[in-house]
């Protein structure tokens, strides 16, 4: 019996006809909404060629869009690189057997998850302005990255914790029976296997990081990210809506590229797990031994 028939019955002729009808109705409604938006913009002359011509000039991209895009990518990249290991450490800390580690780490995670990212950026900007000697030109970048890391690192901690807890208990029990220490079990058995399970949730959070860089363009922080860098462009040509549409398209393309990379990585990890028994993938030997023993013992020792 296939997984499909276990989860739900195979649609019959009436069900297929009904699903097709729902799909057609959805497409029609979506088309009407898009047409309504198009007509509304057309009445306001937002499709006028004069408002879109600036984007055909190289100076528009080199002076306004590209610098802001590079700043956005820089802030997002730094935040991702820092938040991922912090999230992993906090997630592992929440699973610690020692209460003096588990409780403080849990308090830190819950505290920073409860504060909006913008407030964290504002507090970080104030801290760097009053208590450090960081140059004013790079201070907005520091504030943006700090706020993104504190919030998203805490969210990723829960993703890591949930991913590790989703693994069968037999994995850890089998590794323990082989004489492995708790740290070894976590780093070489549980965490590598949990990465594949966590990947979709992690990618969603990375997309959030990329989009949340726009919050740093607020006046109180002043980071020259993509949206803020296009502000003078709208002042010069009065094309606010066209400019925001272009910015939205750029964000969509970036997020699609990130999702594509995640899918590629997920498929690569899945193929590695299906490697022949004689293969020796890097850092996966203890995990494969545990999985073989776990399968042989029915998932428990």
N, C-alpha and C positions, 0 to 999 in steps of 0.2 A: 504493500500500500504506500503510495507516494505521500510526501509531506503535504501536498496540496489538498488531497482528499481527507487527510487527517484534520487540517485546519478548517476547511469549509467544503461544502458540496460543489461539484463542478456545475457551473451555470447551465441551465437548460435553454431551449429556444426563446422562451418568454423572457427569461432573465437577461440573455444576451441582447435581445431587442430593447429591453428597458435600459440596460447600460448604454447601448448605442444612442438611444434617445436622450438620456441624461448628458452624454458627451456632446451631442449636437447642440442641445440647449445651452450648455456651459460655453461653448465656442461662440454661439450667437450673442449671449449676454456680454461676454468679454469683448466681442467686436463692437457692440453698441457702446460700451463704456469707452473704448478707445476712440470711437468715432465722436462721441460727445466731447472728449478731451481735445481732440483735434479741432473740432468746430469752435470750441471755446477759445483755444489759442489763436485760431485763425481770425476770429472776431477782434482780438486784441492785437492783431498784426504781428504775432510772435513768430510766424513763419516767413516774415519778410526777409528777402535776401540781404538787405543792409545789416540786419542783426546777426546773420550767420557768416558774412564775408570776413570778419576779423579772424575766424578760425582757419581761413585759407592762407593767412599770412604767417610766415615763419617766426616773425618777431613775437607774435602772440604766444606761441608755444615756448620759445626760448626765454622770454622775459617773465611770463606769468605762470603758465601751466607746468612746464617741466621742473622748474625749481621747487614748486610746491609739491609736485608728485615725488621728487627725490626725498624731500623732507618727510613726507608721509611714509615712504618705504623705509627710510632710515629709522624713524621712531617705531614703526611696526616691527622691523627686523630686530632691533635691540630689545624691545619688549618681549618678543617671542623667545629669543635666545636666553634671556634672563628668567622669564616666567616659567618656562618648561622645567628646568631643574629645580627651581624653588617649589613649584607645584608637586613634583615627584617627591621631594623631601618632606613636604608638609603632609602629603597623602600617606606616605609610609609612616610618618610620625604619628598620625591618627590611628594607625593599626598597631602601635607599639604595645607590648605587654606591660610596660612600665607606666604607671599612672602619672608619675611626675613628668613624663614626656607627653603622653597622650592628652592630658587635660589642658596644659598650656597651649599645645599646638592646636587643639580644637578651638580654644578661645580665640586665638589669633585668626584662624580661618573664618570663623563665624563673624568676627569683628569687621574684617576688611571686606567680606562679602556683603555686609549690610550697608556699607557706605557707598553712595554713588561715585562713579569714576570721576566725574567733574569735580566733586568736592575734594577727592584725594589729590587731584592735580592742583587745585587752588591751594590746599594746605602745603603741598610739596613746594609750590612756587614761593609761598610766603616763607617757608623754612629756609630754602636756599637763598632767598633775598636777605633775610635778617641774621642768619647764623652761619653762613658760609661766604667764602670769597670767590665763588664761581662767577666767571665773567657773565655780564648781563646778556651777551649775544647768544650764549649756549644754555643759559638758565631755563628758557622755555622748553628746550628739548629734554633737559634733565627732569623738569616737572612733569612733562607729558609721559616720559618713560616710567617714572616712579609711580605715578597714578595707575598706569596700565598694568605694571608689574604687580603692584600690591593687590589690585582687584582680581585680575585674571589669574595670578598665581594661586590665590585662594580658591577660585572656582575650579582651576585645574586640579587642585589637591583633592577635591571631591570626585573628580573624574577618575583620577588615579586610584583612589580608595575603592570606588565602585567597581572599577575594572579588575582589581586584584581580588576583591571579595566575590566576583562572579565566577572565578575559577573553581573547579571541583576541589573539595578538601583533600581528596586523595593525592593531589599533586604535592602539597606540602607534607603530608604524612609519609608519602613514599620517600621524598628527599630526606626527611628527618630520620627515617629508618636506615638510610644509607650512611648516616653519620654526618650529614651536612649541618653546619651551624645555621642559626636563624638568618643571619646576614647573607650567607651564601644562598640559602633558599630563596630569599627575597630578590637578590640581585641576579641570580643565574637561572632560577626556575620560574618564579611567579611573575616577576616584572616583564621579562621578555615575552611571555605568552600573553600577558594582559595588554601589551601594546597594540596588538592587532584588534582586540576587542574595543579598546579605547579610541582607536584612530578616528572614527566618524565624529565622536563627541569632541575630540581634541581639535579636529579641523574646524568644526563649528565655532569653537572658542577662538581659534586663530583668525577666522573671518571677523569675529566680534572685535578683536584687537585692531585689525586693519581699519574697520569702520570707526571705531572709537577714537582714533587719532584725530578725527575732525573736531572732537570736543576741545582739543587743546588750542584751537583757533580762537577761543573766546578772548575778549579784551583783557580779562584779568590774568591770562596766561601769556597770550601773544605769540604762540608758536605758529610759524608761517607754513602751515600745512596746505594741502591742495585747495580746499575751499577758501581759506583766508587769502591765499596768494592770488586767487582770481577776483578778489574784491575790487581792486583798481581797474580791472578789465571791464567790469559791469559799470563802473563810474565813467569810464571813457566812452563807451558805446551804448550804454543804456540797454544792454541785452542780458538782463538778469536771468530770465527763464532759459534762453538758449545756453548760457554759460553753465547753469545748474544741470541742464540736460547732458551736456558734454561731460561734466564732472561725474554725474551718475553713471554714464556709460563707461568711463574709465574705472570706476569702482567695481562695476559689474564684471568687466574684463579681468581685473585683478583677482576678484573672488573666484571667477570661473577657472583661472589658471591655478589658483591655490587648490581648488577642489579637484582639478585634473591631476595635479601632482599627488594629492592624497590618494586618489584612486589608483594611480600607478604604483605608489608605494605599498598600498594595501594588497594589490595583486602580486607584487614582488614578494612580500612577506608570506602570502598564502602559498606561492610556489615553493618557497624555501621550506615551509613546513611539510610539503609533500615530497621532499627530496628522498632519494633512495636511502636504504639503511646504511650503505657504505659511505655515503657522503658525510662530510664533516664541516658543516657551516660554522662560521665564527661565533663563538660564545653560545653555542646551542647544544653542546655535547651533554652537559648535565641534564638539560631539559629533556632531551630525547631519551636519555636513560630512564628518567623518572616517568615519562609518558609511556614507555614500553612496559615498565614494571607496573604502572598504574592500570594499563589496559589488561595486563595478564592477571591482575588480582581483582578485576571487576570494579576498579575505581577506589578501593580502600584496602588498607593493610590489616 
